[in-house]
Amino acid sequence: MFQIIDSNGKLVGLDPNLDEKLLKEMYWWMVYARMADDKALKLQRQGRIGTFPPTTGQEATQVGSGLATDKEDWIFPAFRELGTYLLRGIPLEKMFLYFMGDVRGNIIPENVRNLPMYVPVSTQIPQAVGAAYGMKLSNKKNAVVCFFGDGATSKGDFSEGLNFAGIFNTPNVFICQNNQWAISVPRKKQTASKTIAQKAIAYGFPGILVDGNDVLAMYLATKEALERAKSGDGPTLIEAYTYRLRMHTTADDPTRYRTDEELKEWEQRDPITRFRIYLESLGIWSKEWQKELETKAEDMIKKAIEKAENIEELKPEDLFSYMYLEMNPSLTEQLDYLKKMLATKEIEENSEKIEGGFP
């Protein structure tokens, strides 16, 4: 398994000698993602957002790989990539809006090359391959990074997508966030392969097993895979060996299928703790800086919640306007029908109020 720093924050490989600014940026995004995740969980418990998939424990995979991308690269996510969303420029209030059930939360800023969240398991994989193939045909020198969980590797979309990518040598980087559990199904029951990374061999391109809780290893592995893709050497499959420290979603109870011993073992491998220890050894981390980052994150999270909860009321056309660049006749017909229904309902409600006012 490719690793740069171990669970104790000590170098186990060659020092990558990354720029201090980049190291600080890595730590900031991991802290921000963890704190945003904590707050989202509290909001869900308070009934202020709907079902939410926590990302705690997987920050290194998301931040390391996300920072390795260029703005010109495209991201095809699953639904547990909060750290990547944030560092790529998607405002946190958009994430909160999405989980509040507001369609406007899925509107990606124009300058951000991210696809909206994919909740159906693995459907993003063949689409990411198709997008990459289109880029290749257009002679564009960018790449497509596609995220999915270990459960997605049991779906047909995974096999079809990677097979196509191998045949047509597309500029794809596939990142499997192997967090050991596909809801309640353990990794060992999903495949007889020793690793998920080795599956790439059958499709004709490299696969690499990376310590997904090591942000430095994830950054370097993704950077190299992107360079391969952009130079015309084809796709790469990265298996990020990590762990979901919380529930699959807030509708799940992990105590029914996981042991406390397993959880405690992985808590010792916390990606933020190990990276903090490493930064401290370099003289970069300090308690004062930590407090500064937490204060900054708290302020940004508070403002994001205020924006999401005080957005102007959703209009009927908002449910239809963002499906395509231009609304087609079918959507126009549906919108007209909805407006008529709402108008009729309003008339009936007003009539009831008037009638109710007389003795």
LUMSE-990942 format. One record per residue (C-alpha): residue number from 1; residue in one letter; x, z, y. Coordinates in nm, 4 decimals. Example, Ala and Ser with C-alpha at 12.3 -4.5 7.8 and 13.67 -1.06 7.14 Angstrom:
% residues 2
> num,residuo,u,w,v
> 1,a,1.2300,0.7800,-0.4500
> 2,s,1.3670,0.7140,-0.1060
This chain:
% residues 359
> num,residuo,u,w,v
> 1,m,0.0000,0.0000,0.0000
> 2,f,0.1389,-0.1001,0.3380
> 3,q,0.1952,0.2094,0.5484
> 4,i,0.3984,0.3023,0.8577
> 5,i,0.3101,0.6699,0.9071
> 6,d,0.1859,0.9060,0.6382
> 7,s,-0.0860,1.1721,0.6545
> 8,n,0.1619,1.4102,0.8199
> 9,g,0.2375,1.1652,1.0986
> 10,k,0.5881,1.0888,0.9732
> 11,l,0.7449,0.7440,0.9463
> 12,v,0.7598,0.6138,0.5904
> 13,g,0.8651,0.2615,0.6809
> 14,l,1.0618,0.0870,0.9497
> 15,d,0.9856,0.2002,1.3036
> 16,p,0.7853,-0.0860,1.4602
> 17,n,0.9145,0.0138,1.8064
> 18,l,0.5849,-0.0674,1.9736
> 19,d,0.5503,-0.0387,2.3491
> 20,e,0.4505,0.3072,2.4740
> 21,k,0.1623,0.1555,2.6707
> 22,l,0.0211,0.0048,2.3504
> 23,l,0.0615,0.3333,2.1608
> 24,k,-0.1263,0.5189,2.4335
> 25,e,-0.3971,0.2535,2.4311
> 26,m,-0.4377,0.2938,2.0542
> 27,y,-0.4810,0.6677,2.0850
> 28,w,-0.7242,0.6401,2.3760
> 29,w,-0.9584,0.4021,2.1949
> 30,m,-0.9536,0.6170,1.8814
> 31,v,-1.0396,0.9307,2.0782
> 32,y,-1.3093,0.7518,2.2771
> 33,a,-1.4648,0.6022,1.9626
> 34,r,-1.4656,0.9414,1.7869
> 35,m,-1.6295,1.1160,2.0826
> 36,a,-1.8863,0.8375,2.1276
> 37,d,-1.9644,0.8614,1.7567
> 38,d,-2.0120,1.2382,1.7818
> 39,k,-2.2500,1.1959,2.0754
> 40,a,-2.4496,0.9208,1.9040
> 41,l,-2.5053,1.1473,1.6050
> 42,k,-2.6355,1.4225,1.8353
> 43,l,-2.8632,1.1748,2.0142
> 44,q,-3.0098,1.0663,1.6824
> 45,r,-3.0783,1.4260,1.5814
> 46,q,-3.2515,1.4753,1.9164
> 47,g,-3.4733,1.1732,1.8561
> 48,r,-3.3218,0.9770,2.1443
> 49,i,-3.1878,0.6930,1.9286
> 50,g,-3.2848,0.5623,1.5871
> 51,t,-3.0933,0.5401,1.2599
> 52,f,-2.7192,0.5373,1.3288
> 53,p,-2.4135,0.4546,1.1095
> 54,p,-2.1271,0.6957,1.1959
> 55,t,-1.7719,0.5598,1.2119
> 56,t,-1.5797,0.8878,1.2043
> 57,g,-1.2722,0.8546,0.9854
> 58,q,-1.2422,0.4780,1.0224
> 59,e,-1.1119,0.4584,1.3796
> 60,a,-0.7609,0.3458,1.2828
> 61,t,-0.8910,0.0440,1.0925
> 62,q,-1.1069,-0.0669,1.3835
> 63,v,-0.8704,0.0069,1.6707
> 64,g,-0.5536,-0.1150,1.5008
> 65,s,-0.7059,-0.4472,1.3989
> 66,g,-0.9023,-0.4873,1.7225
> 67,l,-0.5983,-0.4459,1.9453
> 68,a,-0.4142,-0.7088,1.7413
> 69,t,-0.6648,-0.9748,1.8482
> 70,d,-0.6520,-1.1947,2.1569
> 71,k,-0.9480,-1.2492,2.3882
> 72,e,-0.9781,-1.6036,2.2514
> 73,d,-1.0296,-1.4772,1.8957
> 74,w,-1.3792,-1.4228,1.7605
> 75,i,-1.5091,-1.1092,1.5892
> 76,f,-1.7829,-1.1252,1.3251
> 77,p,-1.8715,-0.7570,1.2659
> 78,a,-2.0796,-0.5660,1.0180
> 79,f,-2.2365,-0.2542,1.1697
> 80,r,-1.9647,0.0117,1.1548
> 81,e,-1.7053,-0.1229,1.3990
> 82,l,-1.7673,0.0943,1.7067
> 83,g,-1.3984,0.1186,1.7984
> 84,t,-1.3561,-0.2594,1.7863
> 85,y,-1.6714,-0.3177,1.9932
> 86,l,-1.5549,-0.0863,2.2690
> 87,l,-1.1984,-0.2132,2.3033
> 88,r,-1.3186,-0.5735,2.2963
> 89,g,-1.5266,-0.5083,2.6082
> 90,i,-1.8774,-0.4308,2.4846
> 91,p,-2.0133,-0.1492,2.7062
> 92,l,-2.1119,0.1688,2.5226
> 93,e,-2.4576,0.1610,2.6808
> 94,k,-2.5199,-0.1636,2.4905
> 95,m,-2.4545,0.0207,2.1658
> 96,f,-2.6892,0.3017,2.2610
> 97,l,-2.9565,0.0505,2.3627
> 98,y,-2.9270,-0.1268,2.0292
> 99,f,-2.9854,0.1935,1.8346
> 100,m,-3.2760,0.2779,2.0641
> 101,g,-3.4393,-0.0357,1.9273
> 102,d,-3.3980,-0.2364,2.2486
> 103,v,-3.3158,-0.6036,2.1870
> 104,r,-3.1052,-0.6133,2.5040
> 105,g,-2.8497,-0.3960,2.3301
> 106,n,-2.7558,-0.7004,2.1228
> 107,i,-2.6756,-0.9177,2.4232
> 108,i,-2.2991,-0.9662,2.4195
> 109,p,-2.1271,-1.0077,2.7603
> 110,e,-2.0387,-1.3711,2.8263
> 111,n,-1.6639,-1.3116,2.8363
> 112,v,-1.6580,-1.1263,2.5029
> 113,r,-1.6150,-1.3293,2.1849
> 114,n,-1.8067,-1.0977,1.9540
> 115,l,-2.1103,-1.1700,1.7446
> 116,p,-2.3916,-0.9114,1.7505
> 117,m,-2.4121,-0.6559,1.4707
> 118,y,-2.4857,-0.7804,1.1198
> 119,v,-2.6911,-0.5246,0.9297
> 120,p,-2.7684,-0.7352,0.6161
> 121,v,-2.4704,-0.6828,0.3862
> 122,s,-2.2150,-0.9685,0.3764
> 123,t,-2.4204,-1.2377,0.5561
> 124,q,-2.1573,-1.2604,0.8297
> 125,i,-1.8843,-1.3738,0.5892
> 126,p,-1.9866,-1.7395,0.5291
> 127,q,-2.0876,-1.7696,0.8947
> 128,a,-1.7435,-1.6482,1.0043
> 129,v,-1.5873,-1.9089,0.7757
> 130,g,-1.8083,-2.1820,0.9197
> 131,a,-1.7095,-2.0841,1.2733
> 132,a,-1.3409,-2.0867,1.1790
> 133,y,-1.3759,-2.4277,1.0126
> 134,g,-1.5323,-2.5612,1.3316
> 135,m,-1.2378,-2.4294,1.5316
> 136,k,-0.9978,-2.5992,1.2939
> 137,l,-1.1793,-2.9314,1.3287
> 138,s,-1.1657,-2.8908,1.7071
> 139,n,-0.7908,-2.8155,1.6951
> 140,k,-0.8400,-2.4804,1.8667
> 141,k,-0.5580,-2.2294,1.8268
> 142,n,-0.7657,-1.9172,1.7812
> 143,a,-0.8918,-1.7264,1.4791
> 144,v,-1.1965,-1.5463,1.3439
> 145,v,-1.1789,-1.1845,1.2286
> 146,c,-1.4588,-1.0846,0.9931
> 147,f,-1.5341,-0.7212,0.9071
> 148,f,-1.7314,-0.6008,0.6048
> 149,g,-1.7492,-0.3005,0.3761
> 150,d,-1.6457,-0.2654,0.0136
> 151,g,-2.0081,-0.3089,-0.0903
> 152,a,-2.0085,-0.6602,0.0550
> 153,t,-1.7453,-0.7703,-0.1986
> 154,s,-2.0111,-0.7416,-0.4694
> 155,k,-2.2311,-0.9996,-0.2985
> 156,g,-2.2332,-1.3748,-0.3467
> 157,d,-2.1644,-1.4335,0.0225
> 158,f,-1.8190,-1.2806,-0.0227
> 159,s,-1.7222,-1.5146,-0.3044
> 160,e,-1.8727,-1.8223,-0.1429
> 161,g,-1.7171,-1.7494,0.1946
> 162,l,-1.3664,-1.6755,0.0690
> 163,n,-1.3734,-1.9695,-0.1716
> 164,f,-1.4622,-2.2073,0.1119
> 165,a,-1.1968,-2.0487,0.3356
> 166,g,-0.9327,-2.1003,0.0696
> 167,i,-1.0270,-2.4608,0.0003
> 168,f,-1.0395,-2.5656,0.3651
> 169,n,-0.7545,-2.3387,0.4813
> 170,t,-0.9600,-2.1917,0.7646
> 171,p,-0.8155,-1.9612,1.0357
> 172,n,-0.9883,-1.6471,0.9078
> 173,v,-0.8783,-1.2863,0.8787
> 174,f,-1.1090,-1.0932,0.6453
> 175,i,-1.0987,-0.7150,0.6880
> 176,c,-1.2672,-0.5101,0.4191
> 177,q,-1.3240,-0.1554,0.5363
> 178,n,-1.3021,0.0024,0.1930
> 179,n,-1.4397,0.3472,0.2743
> 180,q,-1.4896,0.4215,-0.0969
> 181,w,-1.8697,0.4253,-0.0913
> 182,a,-2.1359,0.1549,-0.0547
> 183,i,-2.4029,0.4059,0.0432
> 184,s,-2.4107,0.6067,-0.2845
> 185,v,-2.2289,0.3564,-0.5070
> 186,p,-1.8590,0.4453,-0.5515
> 187,r,-1.5865,0.1839,-0.5289
> 188,k,-1.5019,0.2217,-0.9004
> 189,k,-1.8508,0.0983,-0.9978
> 190,q,-1.8312,-0.2162,-0.7867
> 191,t,-1.5435,-0.4036,-0.9440
> 192,a,-1.2976,-0.3812,-1.2330
> 193,s,-1.0181,-0.5064,-1.0064
> 194,k,-0.7488,-0.2527,-0.9335
> 195,t,-0.7735,-0.3429,-0.5646
> 196,i,-1.0041,-0.5499,-0.3482
> 197,a,-0.7025,-0.7117,-0.1815
> 198,q,-0.5968,-0.8828,-0.5045
> 199,k,-0.9213,-1.0788,-0.5130
> 200,a,-0.7674,-1.3094,-0.2523
> 201,i,-0.5319,-1.4495,-0.5182
> 202,a,-0.8232,-1.6199,-0.6946
> 203,y,-0.9175,-1.7959,-0.3712
> 204,g,-0.5655,-1.9203,-0.3061
> 205,f,-0.4477,-1.7116,-0.0135
> 206,p,-0.2722,-1.3761,0.0514
> 207,g,-0.4319,-1.0360,0.0222
> 208,i,-0.2775,-0.7089,0.1366
> 209,l,-0.3699,-0.3465,0.0731
> 210,v,-0.3200,-0.1435,0.3914
> 211,d,-0.3550,0.2267,0.4677
> 212,g,-0.6683,0.1997,0.6798
> 213,n,-0.6076,0.5442,0.8308
> 214,d,-0.2727,0.4301,0.9707
> 215,v,-0.3402,0.2578,1.3032
> 216,l,0.0140,0.1180,1.3210
> 217,a,-0.0093,-0.0404,0.9766
> 218,m,-0.3495,-0.1921,1.0565
> 219,y,-0.2192,-0.3332,1.3845
> 220,l,0.0880,-0.4941,1.2279
> 221,a,-0.0959,-0.6304,0.9221
> 222,t,-0.3705,-0.7849,1.1363
> 223,k,-0.1196,-0.9235,1.3857
> 224,e,0.0702,-1.1006,1.1079
> 225,a,-0.2510,-1.2326,0.9507
> 226,l,-0.3654,-1.3703,1.2864
> 227,e,-0.0313,-1.5417,1.3389
> 228,r,-0.0647,-1.7057,0.9967
> 229,a,-0.4172,-1.8215,1.0752
> 230,k,-0.3273,-1.9673,1.4146
> 231,s,-0.0195,-2.1464,1.2847
> 232,g,-0.2276,-2.3316,1.0257
> 233,d,-0.1267,-2.1248,0.7221
> 234,g,-0.4846,-2.0244,0.6433
> 235,p,-0.6790,-1.7052,0.5779
> 236,t,-0.5772,-1.3548,0.4754
> 237,l,-0.7752,-1.0740,0.3129
> 238,i,-0.6893,-0.7225,0.4334
> 239,e,-0.8200,-0.4285,0.2354
> 240,a,-0.8225,-0.1299,0.4694
> 241,y,-0.8104,0.1744,0.2414
> 242,t,-1.0034,0.4343,0.4395
> 243,y,-1.2894,0.6815,0.4085
> 244,r,-1.6270,0.7473,0.5643
> 245,l,-1.6146,1.1160,0.6606
> 246,r,-1.9847,1.1281,0.7451
> 247,m,-2.3026,0.9816,0.6025
> 248,h,-2.3614,0.6102,0.5447
> 249,t,-2.6305,0.6304,0.8121
> 250,t,-2.8303,0.9185,0.9539
> 251,a,-3.0978,0.8340,0.6938
> 252,d,-2.8525,0.9219,0.4160
> 253,d,-2.7538,1.2527,0.2523
> 254,p,-2.3951,1.2186,0.1192
> 255,t,-2.4027,1.5659,-0.0386
> 256,r,-2.6154,1.4167,-0.3170
> 257,y,-2.3362,1.1937,-0.4425
> 258,r,-2.0035,1.3206,-0.2973
> 259,t,-1.8143,1.6400,-0.3688
> 260,d,-1.6816,1.8829,-0.1104
> 261,e,-1.3386,1.8534,-0.2723
> 262,e,-1.3287,1.4782,-0.2117
> 263,l,-1.4330,1.5201,0.1497
> 264,k,-1.1734,1.7903,0.2172
> 265,e,-0.9011,1.5769,0.0623
> 266,w,-0.9781,1.2894,0.2980
> 267,e,-1.0124,1.5174,0.5993
> 268,q,-0.6418,1.5877,0.5523
> 269,r,-0.5809,1.2155,0.6113
> 270,d,-0.7673,1.2032,0.9431
> 271,p,-0.6385,0.8947,1.1310
> 272,i,-0.6469,1.0570,1.4752
> 273,t,-0.4680,1.3744,1.3689
> 274,r,-0.1808,1.1894,1.2021
> 275,f,-0.1357,0.9545,1.4967
> 276,r,-0.1397,1.2461,1.7407
> 277,i,0.1394,1.4136,1.5437
> 278,y,0.3388,1.0906,1.5516
> 279,l,0.2915,1.0505,1.9281
> 280,e,0.3868,1.4120,1.9823
> 281,s,0.7130,1.3531,1.7936
> 282,l,0.7870,1.0704,2.0388
> 283,g,0.7190,1.2939,2.3369
> 284,i,0.4094,1.0932,2.4321
> 285,w,0.1262,1.3312,2.3410
> 286,s,0.0588,1.6578,2.5211
> 287,k,-0.2314,1.9009,2.5514
> 288,e,-0.2713,1.8045,2.9161
> 289,w,-0.2983,1.4352,2.8299
> 290,q,-0.5461,1.5130,2.5522
> 291,k,-0.7655,1.7021,2.7968
> 292,e,-0.7406,1.4135,3.0432
> 293,l,-0.8547,1.1644,2.7802
> 294,e,-1.1428,1.3827,2.6644
> 295,t,-1.2626,1.4364,3.0204
> 296,k,-1.2509,1.0624,3.0843
> 297,a,-1.4393,0.9886,2.7601
> 298,e,-1.7053,1.2523,2.8306
> 299,d,-1.7709,1.1022,3.1729
> 300,m,-1.7940,0.7464,3.0351
> 301,i,-2.0265,0.8536,2.7537
> 302,k,-2.2521,1.0450,2.9930
> 303,k,-2.2810,0.7444,3.2239
> 304,a,-2.3494,0.5116,2.9287
> 305,i,-2.6378,0.7314,2.8115
> 306,e,-2.7850,0.7436,3.1627
> 307,k,-2.7708,0.3635,3.1901
> 308,a,-2.9286,0.3128,2.8484
> 309,e,-3.2080,0.5654,2.9002
> 310,n,-3.2920,0.4499,3.2528
> 311,i,-3.2890,0.0735,3.2042
> 312,e,-3.5881,-0.1144,3.3433
> 313,e,-3.8839,-0.1522,3.1110
> 314,l,-3.8588,-0.4209,2.8454
> 315,k,-4.0609,-0.7333,2.9264
> 316,p,-4.2453,-0.9369,2.6586
> 317,e,-4.0247,-1.2403,2.7191
> 318,d,-3.7139,-1.0307,2.6423
> 319,l,-3.8175,-1.0363,2.2764
> 320,f,-3.8016,-1.4163,2.2693
> 321,s,-3.5556,-1.5301,2.5365
> 322,y,-3.2347,-1.4489,2.3533
> 323,m,-3.3015,-1.6117,2.0160
> 324,y,-3.1662,-1.9499,2.1271
> 325,l,-3.0011,-2.0908,2.4384
> 326,e,-3.3401,-2.2398,2.5256
> 327,m,-3.6751,-2.1324,2.3828
> 328,n,-3.8207,-2.3823,2.1377
> 329,p,-4.1948,-2.4726,2.1221
> 330,s,-4.2616,-2.2228,1.8424
> 331,l,-4.1210,-1.9289,2.0381
> 332,t,-4.2987,-2.0409,2.3550
> 333,e,-4.6288,-2.0471,2.1658
> 334,q,-4.5660,-1.6999,2.0233
> 335,l,-4.4783,-1.5594,2.3663
> 336,d,-4.7948,-1.7038,2.5203
> 337,y,-4.9980,-1.5511,2.2379
> 338,l,-4.8375,-1.2097,2.2889
> 339,k,-4.9015,-1.2174,2.6646
> 340,k,-5.2706,-1.2985,2.6038
> 341,m,-5.2984,-1.0126,2.3534
> 342,l,-5.1376,-0.7670,2.5974
> 343,a,-5.3625,-0.8855,2.8801
> 344,t,-5.6726,-0.8403,2.6603
> 345,k,-5.5564,-0.4932,2.5567
> 346,e,-5.5020,-0.3948,2.9201
> 347,i,-5.8525,-0.5108,3.0146
> 348,e,-6.0037,-0.3124,2.7256
> 349,e,-5.8092,0.0027,2.8171
> 350,n,-5.9174,-0.0245,3.1810
> 351,s,-6.2793,-0.0722,3.0724
> 352,e,-6.2622,0.2425,2.8588
> 353,k,-6.1249,0.4391,3.1531
> 354,i,-6.4085,0.3174,3.3812
> 355,e,-6.6781,0.3938,3.1210
> 356,g,-6.5251,0.7307,3.0500
> 357,g,-6.5559,0.8246,3.4172
> 358,f,-6.9393,0.8299,3.4098
> 359,p,-7.1425,1.1256,3.2766
